[in-house]
Amino acid sequence: MSIEDARKRRGAPLDTPSGLGSNATKDISAALTVLLADVFALYVKNQELPLAHIRPAFPGLSPAP
């Protein structure tokens, strides 16, 4: 493939056949956006979880409660 062919294809519209209407596509997109936001929120929340308090790797070195 030449550089000119690649440039032409980059500007071509995406033509993916689907039996869904435009409203269904928007509804699915909105639902997936909400799902992605929820997954990201859970990821961030779990990043702040101190795992040393749950199961320390070296029990002898952890502070006594």
Steps between C-alpha positions, in 0.01 A plus 500: 500500500634836403491812713235654273272195543541520876406868499188433291390218728557709812249756376241241393186475712448191711228292336407225742167339420261472792132434546481756780342838459667826595305521828601147600864579429483810720328307780762224493778759494351679802463175695858398425622845607327459837641149537852621422467780756387251766788264425748787517355619832536150647856480370596832661325407824688169520833670431467681832432179693798430730570133438746486790209523743320209339782251457853612579774329304725482808292461816800543729577844358147641512406726792288346772136616498 
